[in-house]
Amino acid sequence: MSRFFSRLLLLALSLSPLIAFAEMSPSDPPIRQREGILVDLKGRGLYTYDGDVDSRRSLCNDQCRLLWPPVFASNEAKPKGQFSLVARQDGQMQWAYKGKPLYRWVSDQKRGDASGDGIMGIWHLVKLPPAIPSLTPQAQAPASKGGIY
């Protein structure tokens, strides 16, 4: 019987990413949190750029865009919580967190990669503040579905 439950657990774990994708809408940010940082849906770290001084647009274009791919937003995307949309030079929209456009680092190739933090002193991994534990169990918010909004 334990072999059956082991296989069932492995099946459930293998399907969990598919379930998370099924719950997403094209209007949702393609972003999650993992171990206190923002990551894309493939689990790679997300970054902000100190050169983005205007919260309405991204200034990482041309060569910059090739090294730091933007987190593009679909045409159906809508701001949600602390996530907003900013315009790009090419007319596309990009996701932003707290008004700062979000990027990936081209060298981050697999789940867990987050090697762009601190590059040139102007690229920063988006780190989230630790959750404040509730003093009473009744005041706890319901568990989320894997997102951070």
C-alpha positions in Angstrom: 0.0 0.0 0.0 2.9 2.4 0.7 4.1 1.9 -2.9 0.7 3.1 -4.2 0.8 6.2 -2.0 4.4 7.0 -3.1 3.4 6.8 -6.7 0.3 8.9 -6.1 2.5 11.5 -4.3 4.9 11.6 -7.2 2.0 12.0 -9.7 0.6 14.9 -7.7 3.9 16.6 -7.5 4.5 16.2 -11.2 1.1 17.7 -12.0 1.3 20.7 -9.6 3.0 23.0 -12.1 0.3 22.2 -14.6 -2.4 23.0 -12.1 -0.8 26.4 -11.3 -0.7 27.2 -15.0 -4.4 26.3 -15.4 -5.4 28.7 -12.7 -3.6 31.6 -14.4 -5.4 34.1 -16.6 -3.6 35.9 -19.5 -4.2 39.1 -17.5 -2.2 37.8 -14.5 1.4 38.6 -14.0 3.6 35.6 -15.0 5.4 35.9 -11.7 5.7 33.9 -8.5 7.7 34.1 -5.3 10.2 31.5 -4.3 12.3 31.6 -1.1 11.8 35.4 -0.6 12.5 36.5 -4.2 10.3 37.1 -7.3 10.8 34.6 -10.1 9.3 34.0 -13.5 7.1 30.9 -14.2 10.3 28.9 -14.9 11.7 29.7 -11.5 14.4 32.1 -12.6 15.1 35.3 -10.6 13.6 38.7 -11.6 15.5 42.0 -11.5 15.1 45.7 -11.5 17.3 48.3 -13.1 18.5 51.5 -11.4 18.4 53.3 -14.8 14.6 53.0 -14.8 13.9 56.4 -13.1 10.4 56.9 -14.6 7.8 54.5 -13.2 5.8 54.8 -16.5 8.4 53.4 -18.9 11.3 51.1 -19.3 14.7 52.5 -20.3 16.4 49.2 -20.9 16.4 49.0 -24.7 18.6 47.8 -27.6 21.7 45.9 -26.3 20.4 46.2 -22.7 17.2 44.4 -23.7 19.2 41.5 -25.2 21.1 40.9 -21.9 18.1 41.7 -19.6 15.0 40.4 -21.4 11.9 42.2 -20.1 9.0 40.4 -18.5 6.5 41.2 -21.2 2.8 41.6 -20.6 0.0 40.1 -22.8 -2.5 42.4 -24.5 -5.1 41.3 -21.9 -2.8 42.2 -18.9 -4.3 44.3 -16.2 -2.5 45.8 -13.1 -3.0 43.7 -10.1 -2.0 44.5 -6.5 1.6 45.8 -6.5 2.1 44.8 -10.1 1.6 47.5 -12.8 2.3 47.9 -16.5 4.9 50.1 -18.1 5.4 51.1 -21.7 8.5 50.1 -23.7 10.2 52.0 -26.5 8.9 49.5 -29.0 5.3 49.9 -27.9 5.1 46.6 -26.0 4.0 46.5 -22.4 6.1 45.1 -19.5 5.3 44.1 -16.0 6.5 46.2 -13.1 6.6 45.6 -9.3 6.1 48.6 -7.1 6.6 50.8 -10.2 9.9 49.2 -11.2 10.0 47.3 -14.6 10.9 43.6 -14.2 13.7 41.8 -16.2 15.3 38.5 -16.4 19.1 38.0 -16.7 20.1 36.1 -19.9 22.6 33.9 -18.0 19.8 32.6 -15.7 18.8 29.5 -17.7 17.2 27.0 -15.3 14.9 26.9 -12.2 16.7 28.4 -9.2 19.1 30.6 -11.2 19.5 34.1 -9.9 23.0 35.1 -10.8 22.4 38.7 -11.9 22.1 40.3 -8.5 24.4 43.3 -8.2 25.8 43.3 -11.7 27.5 46.6 -12.4 25.9 47.8 -9.1 22.7 48.7 -11.0 20.8 45.4 -11.4 19.0 44.0 -8.3 17.2 40.8 -7.6 13.7 41.6 -6.4 13.7 40.5 -2.7 10.5 40.4 -0.8 10.2 41.4 2.8 9.6 38.5 5.2 6.1 37.8 6.2 5.1 39.1 9.6 3.7 36.2 11.7 0.3 36.7 13.1 -0.1 37.0 16.8 -3.4 35.1 16.8 -4.3 32.2 14.5 -7.7 33.7 13.7 -6.1 36.8 12.1 -4.2 34.7 9.5 -5.1 35.2 5.8 -6.2 32.2 3.8 -3.4 30.5 1.9 -2.7 31.8 -1.6 -2.6 29.7 -4.8 1.1 30.2 -5.3 1.0 33.8 -6.4 2.0 36.9 -4.4 -0.9 39.2 -5.1 
